[in-house]
Structures are given as structure tokens and as C-alpha cells.
């Protein structure tokens, strides 16, 4: 084999190996989210949440933000969710009194406050208990 063949093959293998932990973390996040919304039914997505609808927040690693409002859970899957981790502090950039889709979220490391990724929110899907 020549070096011209070995280098691209080695780079492809390295990229595949690097992607494996992120994929496993995403699957773990999806499993956690499934457990959180278990027994609930998705409603029609909404574009914005008021101050009262976003009092309690849970970050699901590499998956979503879950806002709790009484018995309703609002799930938001932002673009770039693969950057979300439980140890990040989300700082929401709100234009007005409501948190809306397309608003920006700046992630900061909780221990060093170093800035991380900036995400764009998607629609908020409400989940209510079935029955």
C-alpha cells in the first residue's frame, strides 16, 4: 500500500472512532428523555413560552431542554443539541418577555464560565399525562 491510500484511510478510521462517544451520549440522552416523557402525550408545538411556563428547566445531555410548567412538560430540541451537557449553564437571549423558537442559547461551562456553543431554539412540544 502506498502512503496516499493509508493516510485517508487512517483519517476516516480516526473520525469514526471520535464520533462513537458522541453517538453513544446522544442515545443515552434520548433514553433519558423517553423516560421523562413516559406516559405523556405530545400536543401541538408552540412557538413561545411565557415566564410562568419556564420556571423549572432540565438539560438532557446532547438532546433537549425540558421546561416544566405544573403537569405539562415542554420539550425543546435546539439546533446543535449535540453540544448540550448537564454541566453547562444555558444563558437564554430573550427578545421580549417570552422565550421563543429561534431565540439563542449561549452555553457556559459551570465551573470555569468559559463560553461554549451557541444554540438556536426549536419549537416547544408540550407533553401532558395521558388520560
N, CA, C and O of each residue as an XYZ file, in Angstrom:
524
protein
N       0.840     -1.194      0.000
C       0.000      0.000      0.000
C       0.870      1.237      0.000
O       1.969      1.253      0.554
N       0.362      2.247     -0.620
C       1.120      3.485     -0.662
C       0.642      4.421      0.441
O      -0.421      4.224      1.029
N       1.437      5.429      0.702
C       1.094      6.424      1.719
C      -0.170      7.178      1.329
O      -0.937      7.597      2.196
N      -0.392      7.355      0.016
C      -1.570      8.079     -0.458
C      -2.865      7.375     -0.058
O      -3.894      8.027      0.120
N      -2.823      6.075      0.083
C      -4.010      5.312      0.467
C      -4.118      5.214      1.984
O      -5.218      5.296      2.532
N      -3.005      5.044      2.659
C      -3.003      4.848      4.106
C      -3.469      6.076      4.879
O      -4.222      5.939      5.843
N      -3.045      7.256      4.485
C      -3.388      8.463      5.230
C      -4.901      8.725      5.203
O      -5.482      8.937      6.268
N      -5.566      8.721      4.035
C      -7.028      8.935      4.071
C      -7.761      7.837      4.844
O      -8.742      8.121      5.532
N      -7.304      6.601      4.741
C      -7.953      5.512      5.480
C      -7.787      5.714      6.981
O      -8.733      5.500      7.739
N      -6.606      6.119      7.417
C      -6.359      6.354      8.843
C      -7.201      7.519      9.351
O      -7.719      7.469     10.466
N      -7.343      8.565      8.542
C      -8.169      9.702      8.940
C      -9.640      9.306      9.040
O     -10.341      9.762      9.944
N     -10.111      8.469      8.129
C     -11.504      8.021      8.176
C     -11.766      7.188      9.424
O     -12.805      7.350     10.065
N     -10.849      6.308      9.775
C     -11.000      5.489     10.983
C     -10.979      6.377     12.223
O     -11.780      6.181     13.137
N     -10.074      7.346     12.261
C      -9.992      8.253     13.413
C     -11.281      9.052     13.574
O     -11.750      9.242     14.696
N     -11.858      9.523     12.473
C     -13.112     10.274     12.554
C     -14.249      9.390     13.052
O     -15.092      9.844     13.826
N     -14.280      8.146     12.621
C     -15.316      7.213     13.062
C     -15.190      6.924     14.552
O     -16.194      6.905     15.265
N     -13.991      6.704     15.021
C     -13.754      6.431     16.446
C     -14.122      7.652     17.287
O     -14.691      7.506     18.368
N     -13.806      8.845     16.808
C     -14.132     10.068     17.554
C     -15.635     10.285     17.640
O     -16.121     10.836     18.628
N     -16.374      9.867     16.631
C     -17.825     10.065     16.611
C     -18.561      9.078     17.507
O     -19.692      9.349     17.910
N     -17.955      7.946     17.830
C     -18.637      6.919     18.627
C     -19.076      7.400     20.006
O     -20.228      7.161     20.368
N     -18.231      8.066     20.801
C     -18.694      8.527     22.115
C     -19.849      9.519     22.025
O     -20.759      9.476     22.853
N     -19.828     10.415     21.031
C     -20.910     11.385     20.876
C     -22.215     10.674     20.527
O     -23.275     11.036     21.038
N     -22.143      9.669     19.664
C     -23.346      8.920     19.288
C     -23.903      8.169     20.492
O     -25.116      8.130     20.698
N     -23.024      7.579     21.279
C     -23.472      6.860     22.483
C     -24.096      7.823     23.488
O     -25.096      7.491     24.123
N     -23.515      9.010     23.637
C     -24.066     10.006     24.557
C     -25.428     10.488     24.076
O     -26.326     10.725     24.885
N     -25.587     10.635     22.761
C     -26.884     11.054     22.215
C     -27.943      9.977     22.481
O     -29.067     10.296     22.870
N     -27.588      8.708     22.274
C     -28.531      7.613     22.545
C     -28.920      7.585     24.020
O     -30.078      7.331     24.351
N     -27.971      7.840     24.895
C     -28.245      7.888     26.331
C     -29.204      9.038     26.652
O     -30.115      8.885     27.465
N     -28.990     10.189     26.008
C     -29.873     11.333     26.198
C     -31.280     11.049     25.702
O     -32.258     11.422     26.349
N     -31.386     10.387     24.553
C     -32.707     10.027     24.017
C     -33.428      9.076     24.968
O     -34.637      9.194     25.169
N     -32.687      8.134     25.553
C     -33.290      7.195     26.504
C     -33.774      7.937     27.758
O     -34.843      7.634     28.289
N     -32.988      8.902     28.222
C     -33.387      9.678     29.404
C     -34.634     10.510     29.100
O     -35.549     10.584     29.919
N     -34.666     11.136     27.922
C     -35.832     11.931     27.546
C     -37.069     11.039     27.443
O     -38.152     11.435     27.875
N     -36.923      9.849     26.881
C     -38.053      8.918     26.778
C     -38.595      8.575     28.160
O     -39.805      8.445     28.344
N     -37.702      8.430     29.126
C     -38.124      8.133     30.499
C     -38.862      9.331     31.112
O     -39.845      9.156     31.833
N     -38.388     10.536     30.825
C     -39.004     11.751     31.367
C     -40.430     11.922     30.841
O     -41.332     12.287     31.595
N     -40.633     11.660     29.551
C     -41.957     11.882     28.953
C     -42.814     10.615     28.922
O     -43.902     10.621     28.345
N     -42.339      9.536     29.533
C     -43.096      8.281     29.562
C     -44.481      8.502     30.164
O     -44.614      9.129     31.216
N     -45.510      7.987     29.496
C     -46.879      8.128     29.971
C     -47.527      9.445     29.592
O     -48.631      9.750     30.042
N     -46.852     10.221     28.774
C     -47.373     11.522     28.351
C     -47.615     11.516     26.846
O     -47.031     10.724     26.107
N     -48.481     12.407     26.417
C     -48.833     12.513     25.008
C     -48.405     13.892     24.500
O     -48.649     14.911     25.146
N     -47.762     13.900     23.328
C     -47.325     15.163     22.729
C     -48.510     15.941     22.197
O     -49.421     15.376     21.593
N     -48.490     17.247     22.427
C     -49.507     18.145     21.899
C     -48.961     18.914     20.721
O     -47.867     18.635     20.231
N     -49.731     19.884     20.270
C     -49.325     20.733     19.157
C     -48.182     21.643     19.607
O     -48.293     22.305     20.639
N     -47.078     21.685     18.843
C     -45.948     22.547     19.227
C     -46.365     24.017     19.309
O     -47.222     24.486     18.562
N     -45.729     24.721     20.242
C     -45.952     26.154     20.398
C     -44.644     26.887     20.106
O     -43.557     26.323     20.236
N     -44.767     28.138     19.714
C     -43.583     28.916     19.334
C     -42.898     29.580     20.518
O     -41.688     29.803     20.481
N     -43.655     29.903     21.576
C     -43.075     30.648     22.695
C     -43.592     30.132     24.038
O     -44.661     29.528     24.124
N     -42.803     30.388     25.080
C     -43.205     30.107     26.461
C     -43.150     31.402     27.253
O     -42.225     32.201     27.102
N     -44.161     31.600     28.104
C     -44.165     32.773     28.975
C     -43.223     32.546     30.148
O     -42.683     31.452     30.313
N     -43.028     33.561     30.948
C     -42.180     33.465     32.132
C     -42.655     32.350     33.055
O     -41.831     31.626     33.615
N     -43.968     32.197     33.225
C     -44.525     31.202     34.133
C     -44.353     29.781     33.615
O     -44.325     28.839     34.407
N     -44.238     29.612     32.316
C     -44.118     28.279     31.728
C     -42.689     27.761     31.724
O     -42.459     26.617     31.332
N     -41.752     28.544     32.135
C     -40.351     28.109     32.056
C     -39.611     28.249     33.388
O     -38.418     28.553     33.410
N     -40.309     28.030     34.476
C     -39.696     28.181     35.798
C     -38.720     27.070     36.128
O     -37.730     27.312     36.818
N     -38.970     25.866     35.659
C     -38.142     24.716     36.002
C     -37.546     24.152     34.719
O     -38.270     23.883     33.761
N     -36.235     23.973     34.698
C     -35.538     23.541     33.487
C     -34.654     22.343     33.783
O     -33.966     22.303     34.803
N     -34.676     21.374     32.892
C     -33.754     20.243     32.947
C     -33.069     20.136     31.595
O     -33.719     20.201     30.552
N     -31.751     19.971     31.619
C     -30.982     19.772     30.396
C     -30.768     18.278     30.226
O     -30.241     17.610     31.115
N     -31.180     17.762     29.080
C     -30.965     16.346     28.763
C     -29.778     16.298     27.813
O     -29.840     16.808     26.694
N     -28.700     15.682     28.273
C     -27.442     15.660     27.515
C     -27.645     15.341     26.042
O     -28.301     14.367     25.671
N     -27.051     16.209     25.212
C     -26.992     16.032     23.769
C     -28.345     15.803     23.100
O     -28.428     15.209     22.025
N     -29.431     16.298     23.772
C     -30.760     16.005     23.254
C     -31.702     17.193     23.296
O     -32.165     17.643     22.248
N     -32.004     17.722     24.498
C     -33.082     18.702     24.592
C     -33.048     19.468     25.906
O     -32.358     19.102     26.857
N     -33.830     20.556     25.918
C     -34.190     21.255     27.144
C     -35.603     20.807     27.486
O     -36.446     20.688     26.597
N     -35.875     20.556     28.774
C     -37.226     20.215     29.216
C     -37.641     21.253     30.249
O     -37.039     21.363     31.317
N     -38.687     22.016     29.911
C     -39.241     23.029     30.800
C     -40.483     22.436     31.450
O     -41.314     21.839     30.765
N     -40.620     22.594     32.763
C     -41.764     22.045     33.487
C     -42.673     23.177     33.932
O     -42.233     24.137     34.565
N     -43.954     23.048     33.590
C     -44.975     24.008     33.995
C     -46.134     23.216     34.568
O     -46.989     22.728     33.828
N     -46.163     23.090     35.882
C     -47.192     22.267     36.519
C     -47.067     20.832     36.056
O     -46.026     20.206     36.253
N     -48.115     20.299     35.440
C     -48.101     18.918     34.967
C     -47.692     18.812     33.493
O     -47.644     17.714     32.938
N     -47.400     19.942     32.869
C     -47.022     19.941     31.454
C     -45.510     20.069     31.322
O     -44.882     20.880     32.002
N     -44.942     19.266     30.450
C     -43.527     19.353     30.113
C     -43.417     19.896     28.694
O     -44.113     19.432     27.792
N     -42.548     20.870     28.501
C     -42.291     21.409     27.172
C     -40.886     20.981     26.765
O     -39.905     21.318     27.428
N     -40.804     20.239     25.673
C     -39.519     19.739     25.186
C     -39.071     20.584     24.012
O     -39.811     20.783     23.049
N     -37.849     21.078     24.106
C     -37.269     21.877     23.039
C     -35.973     21.209     22.589
O     -35.061     20.996     23.388
N     -35.906     20.885     21.314
C     -34.703     20.293     20.723
C     -33.997     21.368     19.895
O     -34.322     21.561     18.723
N     -33.040     22.062     20.495
C     -32.379     23.153     19.776
C     -31.448     22.631     18.686
O     -30.992     21.488     18.731
N     -31.179     23.486     17.716
C     -30.155     23.124     16.736
C     -28.828     23.067     17.489
O     -28.567     23.901     18.356
N     -28.014     22.112     17.167
C     -26.747     21.950     17.872
C     -26.888     21.274     19.220
O     -26.030     21.438     20.087
N     -27.968     20.508     19.412
C     -28.209     19.848     20.702
C     -27.073     18.912     21.094
O     -26.910     18.598     22.273
N     -26.293     18.466     20.125
C     -25.170     17.580     20.438
C     -24.127     18.256     21.322
O     -23.252     17.575     21.858
N     -24.194     19.571     21.488
C     -23.269     20.292     22.375
C     -23.782     20.394     23.810
O     -23.033     20.796     24.701
N     -25.043     20.039     24.050
C     -25.645     20.163     25.389
C     -25.083     19.130     26.359
O     -24.999     17.945     26.036
N     -24.703     19.583     27.539
C     -24.345     18.662     28.617
C     -24.930     19.197     29.921
O     -25.180     20.394     30.058
N     -25.140     18.301     30.867
C     -25.730     18.682     32.155
C     -24.865     19.692     32.890
O     -25.370     20.445     33.723
N     -23.565     19.721     32.597
C     -22.670     20.617     33.340
C     -22.608     22.022     32.750
O     -21.953     22.901     33.309
N     -23.284     22.238     31.630
C     -23.309     23.575     31.047
C     -24.415     24.415     31.677
O     -25.452     23.899     32.095
N     -24.170     25.715     31.735
C     -25.185     26.656     32.194
C     -25.731     27.353     30.946
O     -24.996     28.072     30.269
N     -27.023     27.144     30.636
C     -27.583     27.825     29.475
C     -27.959     29.268     29.811
O     -28.601     29.529     30.828
N     -27.558     30.188     28.958
C     -27.919     31.596     29.107
C     -28.779     31.941     27.895
O     -28.296     31.970     26.763
N     -30.062     32.204     28.150
C     -31.016     32.444     27.077
C     -31.029     33.919     26.688
O     -31.134     34.793     27.548
N     -30.924     34.186     25.401
C     -31.007     35.554     24.861
C     -32.449     35.758     24.424
O     -32.862     35.261     23.376
N     -33.219     36.495     25.231
C     -34.646     36.664     25.003
C     -34.920     38.055     24.457
O     -34.412     39.043     24.987
N     -35.715     38.136     23.408
C     -36.104     39.412     22.809
C     -37.554     39.688     23.191
O     -38.459     39.420     22.401
N     -37.786     40.214     24.373
C     -39.138     40.464     24.855
C     -39.379     39.678     26.126
O     -38.433     39.312     26.824
N     -40.643     39.416     26.431
C     -40.970     38.735     27.690
C     -41.106     37.224     27.541
O     -41.198     36.511     28.541
N     -41.120     36.731     26.310
C     -41.290     35.299     26.091
C     -40.023     34.672     25.528
O     -39.235     35.327     24.846
N     -39.846     33.403     25.823
C     -38.768     32.613     25.244
C     -39.356     31.930     24.022
O     -40.327     31.182     24.141
N     -38.784     32.174     22.851
C     -39.386     31.692     21.606
C     -38.409     30.870     20.775
O     -37.193     30.908     20.958
N     -39.021     30.110     19.836
C     -38.176     29.377     18.901
C     -37.327     30.392     18.130
O     -37.757     31.519     17.883
N     -36.179     29.993     17.775
C     -35.169     30.809     17.098
C     -34.415     31.745     18.042
O     -33.450     32.382     17.619
N     -34.834     31.849     19.329
C     -34.029     32.592     20.304
C     -32.722     31.835     20.503
O     -32.657     30.623     20.297
N     -31.694     32.552     20.902
C     -30.367     31.952     21.066
C     -30.112     31.539     22.515
O     -30.609     32.154     23.458
N     -29.326     30.484     22.654
C     -28.894     29.993     23.963
C     -27.378     29.896     23.925
O     -26.814     29.185     23.093
N     -26.724     30.611     24.824
C     -25.270     30.546     24.935
C     -24.936     29.587     26.074
O     -25.418     29.759     27.194
N     -24.120     28.585     25.794
C     -23.724     27.632     26.825
C     -22.412     28.073     27.460
O     -21.488     28.507     26.772
N     -22.344     27.953     28.792
C     -21.125     28.285     29.540
C     -20.778     27.113     30.446
O     -21.663     26.475     31.016
N     -19.490     26.836     30.574
C     -19.046     25.792     31.482
C     -19.364     26.218     32.910
O     -19.081     27.351     33.300
N     -19.953     25.310     33.691
C     -20.399     25.674     35.038
C     -19.257     25.926     36.016
O     -19.437     26.646     36.999
N     -18.097     25.353     35.767
C     -17.001     25.554     36.720
C     -16.083     26.709     36.335
O     -15.564     27.397     37.214
N     -15.873     26.934     35.047
C     -14.947     27.987     34.621
C     -15.646     29.187     33.993
O     -15.026     30.233     33.798
N     -16.930     29.045     33.675
C     -17.744     30.031     32.992
C     -17.215     30.360     31.597
O     -17.573     31.383     31.015
N     -16.359     29.482     31.068
C     -15.862     29.652     29.704
C     -17.031     29.480     28.748
O     -17.843     28.570     28.920
N     -17.126     30.349     27.737
C     -18.223     30.221     26.782
C     -18.050     28.988     25.910
O     -16.934     28.588     25.575
N     -19.168     28.405     25.558
C     -19.164     27.245     24.676
C     -19.987     27.540     23.440
O     -19.925     28.639     22.889
N     -20.750     26.568     23.013
C     -21.550     26.685     21.803
C     -22.729     27.637     21.986
O     -23.167     27.897     23.107
N     -23.225     28.143     20.884
C     -24.455     28.920     20.855
C     -25.466     28.124     20.053
O     -25.193     27.717     18.924
N     -26.634     27.902     20.639
C     -27.674     27.098     20.017
C     -28.872     27.967     19.659
O     -29.056     29.047     20.219
N     -29.676     27.492     18.731
C     -30.919     28.167     18.359
C     -32.079     27.259     18.752
O     -32.119     26.088     18.376
N     -33.023     27.815     19.514
C     -34.148     27.014     19.993
C     -35.081     26.612     18.858
O     -35.240     27.328     17.870
N     -35.687     25.450     19.031
C     -36.727     24.989     18.119
C     -38.080     25.246     18.751
O     -38.185     25.998     19.720
N     -39.116     24.625     18.207
C     -40.446     24.766     18.785
C     -40.523     23.996     20.099
O     -39.744     23.073     20.338
N     -41.465     24.384     20.940
C     -41.672     23.762     22.242
C     -42.833     22.771     22.111
O     -43.961     23.163     21.813
N     -42.550     21.502     22.334
C     -43.594     20.470     22.222
C     -44.116     20.169     23.617
O     -43.365     19.698     24.471
N     -45.420     20.441     23.863
C     -45.981     20.159     25.186
C     -46.321     18.672     25.323
O     -46.847     18.052     24.399
N     -46.013     18.124     26.485
C     -46.358     16.733     26.807
C     -47.205     16.752     28.065
O     -46.807     17.287     29.100
N     -48.403     16.144     27.949
C     -49.309     16.055     29.096
C     -49.604     14.595     29.373
O     -49.521     13.751     28.481
N     -49.951     14.306     30.627
C     -50.260     12.936     31.005
C     -51.451     12.416     30.200
O     -52.435     13.119     29.969
N     -51.323     11.174     29.790
C     -52.406     10.535     29.022
C     -53.586     10.264     29.950
O     -53.417      9.933     31.124
N     -54.784     10.415     29.390
C     -55.977     10.074     30.155
C     -56.472     11.179     30.916
O     -57.476     11.046     31.615
